[in-house]
Amino acid sequence: MNGSTKTPAAGHLFNVNKDTRKLPKGTTQLFHHLVTKLLYLSRCTRQVIHMAVAILCTRVKLPDYEDYKS
């Protein structure tokens, strides 16, 4: 796809660093829980954040510290 769109997401959100440490199990569950809440908000009220939340949804299975900081 060519083109661009405006999003409140920072540019680093779209870059995946494979050398970053993975989150521990408890924090991974918290990350999943937070992304789920953001997904609800993006679908029902704040469509402008949907792009950033969609990227985070792809990272839920094996999140790392970079994903958690986003």
Biopython code that builds the backbone (N, CA, C, O; Angstrom):
import numpy as np
from Bio.PDB.StructureBuilder import StructureBuilder

atoms = [
    (1, "MET", "N", (0.826, -1.165, 0.000)),
    (1, "MET", "CA", (0.000, 0.000, 0.000)),
    (1, "MET", "C", (0.879, 1.240, 0.000)),
    (1, "MET", "O", (1.875, 1.309, 0.720)),
    (2, "ASN", "N", (0.514, 2.185, -0.786)),
    (2, "ASN", "CA", (1.213, 3.453, -0.823)),
    (2, "ASN", "C", (0.318, 4.527, -0.233)),
    (2, "ASN", "O", (-0.906, 4.467, -0.354)),
    (3, "GLY", "N", (0.923, 5.486, 0.390)),
    (3, "GLY", "CA", (0.156, 6.581, 0.951)),
    (3, "GLY", "C", (0.427, 6.733, 2.425)),
    (3, "GLY", "O", (1.267, 6.040, 2.999)),
    (4, "SER", "N", (-0.293, 7.642, 3.023)),
    (4, "SER", "CA", (-0.120, 7.878, 4.450)),
    (4, "SER", "C", (-1.449, 8.300, 5.052)),
    (4, "SER", "O", (-2.390, 8.663, 4.346)),
    (5, "THR", "N", (-1.500, 8.242, 6.347)),
    (5, "THR", "CA", (-2.688, 8.653, 7.077)),
    (5, "THR", "C", (-2.253, 9.300, 8.380)),
    (5, "THR", "O", (-1.154, 9.035, 8.867)),
    (6, "LYS", "N", (-3.086, 10.131, 8.937)),
    (6, "LYS", "CA", (-2.778, 10.759, 10.214)),
    (6, "LYS", "C", (-3.209, 9.836, 11.337)),
    (6, "LYS", "O", (-4.308, 9.281, 11.315)),
    (7, "THR", "N", (-2.340, 9.677, 12.310)),
    (7, "THR", "CA", (-2.618, 8.846, 13.466)),
    (7, "THR", "C", (-1.889, 9.428, 14.668)),
    (7, "THR", "O", (-0.805, 9.990, 14.508)),
    (8, "PRO", "N", (-2.446, 9.311, 15.858)),
    (8, "PRO", "CA", (-1.742, 9.799, 17.041)),
    (8, "PRO", "C", (-0.622, 8.864, 17.492)),
    (8, "PRO", "O", (0.067, 9.157, 18.470)),
    (9, "ALA", "N", (-0.432, 7.756, 16.802)),
    (9, "ALA", "CA", (0.598, 6.787, 17.174)),
    (9, "ALA", "C", (1.978, 7.335, 16.838)),
    (9, "ALA", "O", (2.176, 7.964, 15.798)),
    (10, "ALA", "N", (2.920, 7.088, 17.726)),
    (10, "ALA", "CA", (4.304, 7.473, 17.482)),
    (10, "ALA", "C", (4.904, 6.532, 16.447)),
    (10, "ALA", "O", (4.453, 5.395, 16.303)),
    (11, "GLY", "N", (5.905, 6.996, 15.736)),
    (11, "GLY", "CA", (6.526, 6.206, 14.679)),
    (11, "GLY", "C", (7.168, 4.917, 15.148)),
    (11, "GLY", "O", (7.213, 3.936, 14.406)),
    (12, "HIS", "N", (7.671, 4.911, 16.393)),
    (12, "HIS", "CA", (8.338, 3.701, 16.887)),
    (12, "HIS", "C", (7.377, 2.533, 17.068)),
    (12, "HIS", "O", (7.817, 1.387, 17.161)),
    (13, "LEU", "N", (6.096, 2.797, 17.119)),
    (13, "LEU", "CA", (5.099, 1.736, 17.303)),
    (13, "LEU", "C", (5.112, 0.754, 16.137)),
    (13, "LEU", "O", (4.796, -0.422, 16.312)),
    (14, "PHE", "N", (5.473, 1.225, 14.962)),
    (14, "PHE", "CA", (5.441, 0.394, 13.759)),
    (14, "PHE", "C", (6.745, -0.374, 13.532)),
    (14, "PHE", "O", (6.825, -1.194, 12.617)),
    (15, "ASN", "N", (7.762, -0.120, 14.351)),
    (15, "ASN", "CA", (9.047, -0.805, 14.238)),
    (15, "ASN", "C", (9.136, -1.886, 15.307)),
    (15, "ASN", "O", (8.923, -1.613, 16.489)),
    (16, "VAL", "N", (9.448, -3.110, 14.898)),
    (16, "VAL", "CA", (9.572, -4.219, 15.836)),
    (16, "VAL", "C", (11.049, -4.538, 16.020)),
    (16, "VAL", "O", (11.748, -4.867, 15.062)),
    (17, "ASN", "N", (11.515, -4.438, 17.254)),
    (17, "ASN", "CA", (12.898, -4.750, 17.590)),
    (17, "ASN", "C", (12.933, -6.169, 18.156)),
    (17, "ASN", "O", (12.421, -6.409, 19.249)),
    (18, "LYS", "N", (13.518, -7.086, 17.441)),
    (18, "LYS", "CA", (13.512, -8.497, 17.853)),
    (18, "LYS", "C", (14.489, -8.780, 18.989)),
    (18, "LYS", "O", (14.460, -9.867, 19.566)),
    (19, "ASP", "N", (15.360, -7.815, 19.322)),
    (19, "ASP", "CA", (16.343, -8.015, 20.383)),
    (19, "ASP", "C", (15.848, -7.564, 21.753)),
    (19, "ASP", "O", (16.558, -7.733, 22.744)),
    (20, "THR", "N", (14.659, -7.001, 21.831)),
    (20, "THR", "CA", (14.112, -6.522, 23.096)),
    (20, "THR", "C", (13.620, -7.693, 23.931)),
    (20, "THR", "O", (13.080, -8.666, 23.404)),
    (21, "ARG", "N", (13.813, -7.585, 25.246)),
    (21, "ARG", "CA", (13.380, -8.653, 26.158)),
    (21, "ARG", "C", (11.865, -8.774, 26.154)),
    (21, "ARG", "O", (11.151, -7.776, 26.059)),
    (22, "LYS", "N", (11.386, -9.996, 26.259)),
    (22, "LYS", "CA", (9.958, -10.270, 26.341)),
    (22, "LYS", "C", (9.457, -9.958, 27.750)),
    (22, "LYS", "O", (10.228, -9.993, 28.709)),
    (23, "LEU", "N", (8.180, -9.659, 27.870)),
    (23, "LEU", "CA", (7.587, -9.360, 29.166)),
    (23, "LEU", "C", (7.389, -10.633, 29.976)),
    (23, "LEU", "O", (7.159, -11.698, 29.402)),
    (24, "PRO", "N", (7.476, -10.542, 31.308)),
    (24, "PRO", "CA", (7.147, -11.705, 32.141)),
    (24, "PRO", "C", (5.655, -12.024, 32.057)),
    (24, "PRO", "O", (4.866, -11.192, 31.610)),
    (25, "LYS", "N", (5.272, -13.214, 32.481)),
    (25, "LYS", "CA", (3.905, -13.699, 32.296)),
    (25, "LYS", "C", (2.850, -12.775, 32.905)),
    (25, "LYS", "O", (1.844, -12.488, 32.255)),
    (26, "GLY", "N", (3.053, -12.307, 34.125)),
    (26, "GLY", "CA", (2.070, -11.429, 34.767)),
    (26, "GLY", "C", (1.887, -10.125, 34.020)),
    (26, "GLY", "O", (0.762, -9.648, 33.869)),
    (27, "THR", "N", (2.971, -9.546, 33.555)),
    (27, "THR", "CA", (2.900, -8.298, 32.809)),
    (27, "THR", "C", (2.304, -8.536, 31.428)),
    (27, "THR", "O", (1.632, -7.658, 30.885)),
    (28, "THR", "N", (2.540, -9.706, 30.857)),
    (28, "THR", "CA", (1.947, -10.051, 29.561)),
    (28, "THR", "C", (0.426, -10.083, 29.678)),
    (28, "THR", "O", (-0.278, -9.602, 28.790)),
    (29, "GLN", "N", (-0.078, -10.646, 30.764)),
    (29, "GLN", "CA", (-1.532, -10.686, 30.967)),
    (29, "GLN", "C", (-2.098, -9.278, 31.146)),
    (29, "GLN", "O", (-3.172, -8.971, 30.629)),
    (30, "LEU", "N", (-1.384, -8.426, 31.871)),
    (30, "LEU", "CA", (-1.812, -7.040, 32.039)),
    (30, "LEU", "C", (-1.827, -6.320, 30.692)),
    (30, "LEU", "O", (-2.767, -5.586, 30.387)),
    (31, "PHE", "N", (-0.782, -6.533, 29.885)),
    (31, "PHE", "CA", (-0.702, -5.921, 28.560)),
    (31, "PHE", "C", (-1.905, -6.341, 27.710)),
    (31, "PHE", "O", (-2.537, -5.507, 27.061)),
    (32, "HIS", "N", (-2.212, -7.631, 27.720)),
    (32, "HIS", "CA", (-3.346, -8.151, 26.961)),
    (32, "HIS", "C", (-4.652, -7.504, 27.434)),
    (32, "HIS", "O", (-5.488, -7.113, 26.620)),
    (33, "HIS", "N", (-4.814, -7.399, 28.725)),
    (33, "HIS", "CA", (-6.009, -6.791, 29.315)),
    (33, "HIS", "C", (-6.140, -5.324, 28.876)),
    (33, "HIS", "O", (-7.227, -4.882, 28.503)),
    (34, "LEU", "N", (-5.047, -4.584, 28.920)),
    (34, "LEU", "CA", (-5.078, -3.166, 28.526)),
    (34, "LEU", "C", (-5.366, -2.992, 27.041)),
    (34, "LEU", "O", (-6.122, -2.100, 26.654)),
    (35, "VAL", "N", (-4.769, -3.835, 26.211)),
    (35, "VAL", "CA", (-5.014, -3.754, 24.768)),
    (35, "VAL", "C", (-6.477, -4.076, 24.463)),
    (35, "VAL", "O", (-7.076, -3.474, 23.572)),
    (36, "THR", "N", (-7.042, -5.019, 25.198)),
    (36, "THR", "CA", (-8.457, -5.347, 25.017)),
    (36, "THR", "C", (-9.346, -4.145, 25.337)),
    (36, "THR", "O", (-10.299, -3.860, 24.613)),
    (37, "LYS", "N", (-9.031, -3.451, 26.415)),
    (37, "LYS", "CA", (-9.790, -2.246, 26.765)),
    (37, "LYS", "C", (-9.627, -1.162, 25.696)),
    (37, "LYS", "O", (-10.598, -0.503, 25.321)),
    (38, "LEU", "N", (-8.404, -0.982, 25.211)),
    (38, "LEU", "CA", (-8.174, 0.003, 24.150)),
    (38, "LEU", "C", (-8.918, -0.366, 22.875)),
    (38, "LEU", "O", (-9.418, 0.511, 22.171)),
    (39, "LEU", "N", (-8.993, -1.644, 22.577)),
    (39, "LEU", "CA", (-9.721, -2.085, 21.388)),
    (39, "LEU", "C", (-11.199, -1.720, 21.501)),
    (39, "LEU", "O", (-11.804, -1.260, 20.533)),
    (40, "TYR", "N", (-11.768, -1.922, 22.665)),
    (40, "TYR", "CA", (-13.174, -1.538, 22.887)),
    (40, "TYR", "C", (-13.347, -0.032, 22.683)),
    (40, "TYR", "O", (-14.276, 0.406, 22.004)),
    (41, "LEU", "N", (-12.453, 0.749, 23.272)),
    (41, "LEU", "CA", (-12.547, 2.209, 23.130)),
    (41, "LEU", "C", (-12.385, 2.648, 21.686)),
    (41, "LEU", "O", (-13.086, 3.547, 21.221)),
    (42, "SER", "N", (-11.464, 2.016, 20.980)),
    (42, "SER", "CA", (-11.220, 2.417, 19.596)),
    (42, "SER", "C", (-12.393, 2.070, 18.686)),
    (42, "SER", "O", (-12.641, 2.769, 17.703)),
    (43, "ARG", "N", (-13.102, 1.020, 18.996)),
    (43, "ARG", "CA", (-14.247, 0.618, 18.170)),
    (43, "ARG", "C", (-15.502, 1.425, 18.499)),
    (43, "ARG", "O", (-16.300, 1.725, 17.611)),
    (44, "CYS", "N", (-15.675, 1.772, 19.763)),
    (44, "CYS", "CA", (-16.936, 2.410, 20.191)),
    (44, "CYS", "C", (-16.872, 3.931, 20.296)),
    (44, "CYS", "O", (-17.869, 4.610, 20.051)),
    (45, "THR", "N", (-15.723, 4.465, 20.654)),
    (45, "THR", "CA", (-15.694, 5.908, 20.911)),
    (45, "THR", "C", (-14.574, 6.655, 20.201)),
    (45, "THR", "O", (-14.808, 7.743, 19.675)),
    (46, "ARG", "N", (-13.384, 6.112, 20.170)),
    (46, "ARG", "CA", (-12.218, 6.842, 19.675)),
    (46, "ARG", "C", (-11.614, 6.163, 18.443)),
    (46, "ARG", "O", (-10.574, 5.512, 18.536)),
    (47, "GLN", "N", (-12.265, 6.316, 17.303)),
    (47, "GLN", "CA", (-11.794, 5.651, 16.091)),
    (47, "GLN", "C", (-10.404, 6.126, 15.658)),
    (47, "GLN", "O", (-9.705, 5.407, 14.943)),
    (48, "VAL", "N", (-9.998, 7.312, 16.076)),
    (48, "VAL", "CA", (-8.711, 7.853, 15.669)),
    (48, "VAL", "C", (-7.538, 7.015, 16.215)),
    (48, "VAL", "O", (-6.453, 7.033, 15.633)),
    (49, "ILE", "N", (-7.738, 6.289, 17.312)),
    (49, "ILE", "CA", (-6.658, 5.469, 17.867)),
    (49, "ILE", "C", (-6.681, 4.036, 17.343)),
    (49, "ILE", "O", (-5.863, 3.214, 17.755)),
    (50, "HIS", "N", (-7.605, 3.732, 16.445)),
    (50, "HIS", "CA", (-7.760, 2.350, 15.991)),
    (50, "HIS", "C", (-6.497, 1.789, 15.326)),
    (50, "HIS", "O", (-6.166, 0.622, 15.536)),
    (51, "MET", "N", (-5.802, 2.581, 14.544)),
    (51, "MET", "CA", (-4.579, 2.098, 13.873)),
    (51, "MET", "C", (-3.532, 1.667, 14.890)),
    (51, "MET", "O", (-2.947, 0.593, 14.755)),
    (52, "ALA", "N", (-3.292, 2.480, 15.895)),
    (52, "ALA", "CA", (-2.301, 2.138, 16.918)),
    (52, "ALA", "C", (-2.722, 0.901, 17.707)),
    (52, "ALA", "O", (-1.888, 0.048, 18.009)),
    (53, "VAL", "N", (-3.983, 0.800, 18.036)),
    (53, "VAL", "CA", (-4.482, -0.351, 18.792)),
    (53, "VAL", "C", (-4.407, -1.618, 17.945)),
    (53, "VAL", "O", (-4.111, -2.694, 18.465)),
    (54, "ALA", "N", (-4.669, -1.501, 16.662)),
    (54, "ALA", "CA", (-4.571, -2.668, 15.773)),
    (54, "ALA", "C", (-3.142, -3.208, 15.742)),
    (54, "ALA", "O", (-2.937, -4.422, 15.730)),
    (55, "ILE", "N", (-2.162, -2.319, 15.729)),
    (55, "ILE", "CA", (-0.756, -2.758, 15.765)),
    (55, "ILE", "C", (-0.472, -3.463, 17.084)),
    (55, "ILE", "O", (0.175, -4.509, 17.093)),
    (56, "LEU", "N", (-0.940, -2.913, 18.191)),
    (56, "LEU", "CA", (-0.729, -3.557, 19.491)),
    (56, "LEU", "C", (-1.422, -4.909, 19.568)),
    (56, "LEU", "O", (-0.921, -5.819, 20.228)),
    (57, "CYS", "N", (-2.555, -5.056, 18.912)),
    (57, "CYS", "CA", (-3.260, -6.351, 18.893)),
    (57, "CYS", "C", (-2.415, -7.441, 18.248)),
    (57, "CYS", "O", (-2.511, -8.607, 18.629)),
    (58, "THR", "N", (-1.599, -7.076, 17.288)),
    (58, "THR", "CA", (-0.731, -8.069, 16.648)),
    (58, "THR", "C", (0.415, -8.483, 17.556)),
    (58, "THR", "O", (1.066, -9.497, 17.303)),
    (59, "ARG", "N", (0.672, -7.719, 18.604)),
    (59, "ARG", "CA", (1.797, -7.980, 19.497)),
    (59, "ARG", "C", (1.372, -8.618, 20.817)),
    (59, "ARG", "O", (2.215, -8.821, 21.690)),
    (60, "VAL", "N", (0.094, -8.938, 20.987)),
    (60, "VAL", "CA", (-0.419, -9.444, 22.261)),
    (60, "VAL", "C", (0.160, -10.806, 22.621)),
    (60, "VAL", "O", (0.383, -11.081, 23.800)),
    (61, "LYS", "N", (0.404, -11.650, 21.655)),
    (61, "LYS", "CA", (0.863, -13.014, 21.948)),
    (61, "LYS", "C", (2.247, -13.033, 22.596)),
    (61, "LYS", "O", (2.454, -13.748, 23.577)),
    (62, "LEU", "N", (3.189, -12.269, 22.071)),
    (62, "LEU", "CA", (4.547, -12.215, 22.634)),
    (62, "LEU", "C", (4.997, -10.758, 22.766)),
    (62, "LEU", "O", (5.880, -10.326, 22.025)),
    (63, "PRO", "N", (4.418, -10.002, 23.678)),
    (63, "PRO", "CA", (4.811, -8.598, 23.802)),
    (63, "PRO", "C", (6.186, -8.455, 24.441)),
    (63, "PRO", "O", (6.625, -9.316, 25.203)),
    (64, "ASP", "N", (6.853, -7.365, 24.120)),
    (64, "ASP", "CA", (8.132, -7.066, 24.726)),
    (64, "ASP", "C", (8.037, -5.714, 25.429)),
    (64, "ASP", "O", (6.985, -5.075, 25.440)),
    (65, "TYR", "N", (9.161, -5.292, 26.018)),
    (65, "TYR", "CA", (9.153, -4.051, 26.784)),
    (65, "TYR", "C", (8.863, -2.834, 25.899)),
    (65, "TYR", "O", (8.272, -1.863, 26.370)),
    (66, "GLU", "N", (9.259, -2.869, 24.657)),
    (66, "GLU", "CA", (8.971, -1.767, 23.739)),
    (66, "GLU", "C", (7.476, -1.633, 23.499)),
    (66, "GLU", "O", (6.954, -0.520, 23.448)),
    (67, "ASP", "N", (6.786, -2.747, 23.352)),
    (67, "ASP", "CA", (5.337, -2.735, 23.166)),
    (67, "ASP", "C", (4.636, -2.185, 24.408)),
    (67, "ASP", "O", (3.679, -1.418, 24.302)),
    (68, "TYR", "N", (5.114, -2.580, 25.567)),
    (68, "TYR", "CA", (4.495, -2.162, 26.827)),
    (68, "TYR", "C", (4.661, -0.666, 27.048)),
    (68, "TYR", "O", (3.771, -0.017, 27.598)),
    (69, "LYS", "N", (5.790, -0.116, 26.626)),
    (69, "LYS", "CA", (6.014, 1.330, 26.769)),
    (69, "LYS", "C", (5.134, 2.123, 25.834)),
    (69, "LYS", "O", (4.835, 3.284, 26.113)),
    (70, "SER", "N", (4.709, 1.530, 24.725)),
    (70, "SER", "CA", (3.904, 2.251, 23.731)),
    (70, "SER", "C", (2.578, 2.587, 24.319)),
    (70, "SER", "O", (1.743, 3.196, 23.650)),
]
sb = StructureBuilder()
sb.init_structure("model")
sb.init_model(0)
sb.init_chain("A")
sb.init_seg("    ")
for serial, (resi, resn, name, xyz) in enumerate(atoms, 1):
    if name == "N":
        sb.init_residue(resn, " ", resi, " ")
    sb.init_atom(name, np.array(xyz, "f"), 0.0, 1.0, " ", f" {name:<3s}", serial, name[0])
structure = sb.get_structure()
